[in-house]
C-alpha cells in the first residue's frame, strides 16, 4: 500500500493528549479505533505500517494541522476516515508521500498559537508582552522552560498580536521541548503584567529555576498546533473540510452558551441569597 499523509484537526480538551495511552481517551487512540473499524488496521496490530505523527500534543491541546502518515489503501480519503471519528476529531486533507516518509522526522517547521485571554490590559501590557517575547526569540538554552533534561537548545521565531480580548502568541521552530510553548507564554504574560524583565534573564540563564522561582506552564486549553510544514502538497477534501467546519462551528456555539451561563452566575452572585 502507498504511504499517505493526513491533516487532522481536533479539539484536545476531551482527551488525555495525542499519544495513545491505556485506559484513557486520546486522539491517537480514536484514530486507531477508526482505522480498525475500516479494516485498515487489523485487530492484533498496534499501529499501521509506517505510522508516525508530527507531534505529541499535551492533554487539552488542540490542533488544526496535526499530521499523521502511514501505509493506507487508496480509497481511504479524509472523508472516509472522518466518518468513523468522533465529532471532536476531523481528517480534512491528504497527500501521497514517499515510501520512506516519516511525519515526525520530515517536518520542516512546526507552528503553535496560544490565545491568551487578556481583556482591558491596554497598550502598555501589549508592548511589554511584545518586548518580552522578542527577548525569548532566537536560539537559547530553554532548560528552565521545559521539564526535559536534554535537547533544550532551540531556535524560536514568532510574534504576538492583539485580537480583541486575546493576545495571540505565535511560536515557530523545527521542534519543541515539552511544555516549552506554554511556559514561554506564561513567562511573557508574567512580565507583561509586572514589567520584571529580569525574569527573562533568569529563565535564560545557566542557573536552574526551581520551586516557587520556576516558570509554570500556561493552561493547555488555549493552545493549538496551528501548522506543520513539509515538502508535500496537501489536497483539501471538500466534503471532509465542510464537515470539519460544521463540527467546530457547533462546538463554538455550544461553548458560547456555557460561557454565558457562567457569566450569568458570576454576575448575579452579588445579588445575595
Buried (B, 14 or more C-beta within 10 A) or exposed (E): EEBBBBBBBBBBBBBBBBBBBEEEBBBBBBBBBBBBEBEBBEEEEEBBEBBBBBBBBBBBBBBBBBBBBBBBEEEBBBBBBBBBBBBBBBBBBBBBBEEEBBBBEBBEEBBBBBBBEBEEBEEEBBEBBBBBBBBBBEEBEBBBBBEBEEEBEBEBEBEBEBEEEBBBBBBBBEBBBBBBBBBBBBBBBBBBEEBEEEBBEBBBEEEEBEEEEEBEBBBBBBBBBBBBBBEBEBEBBEBBBEBBEEBBEEBEEEEEEEEEEEEEEEEEEEEEE
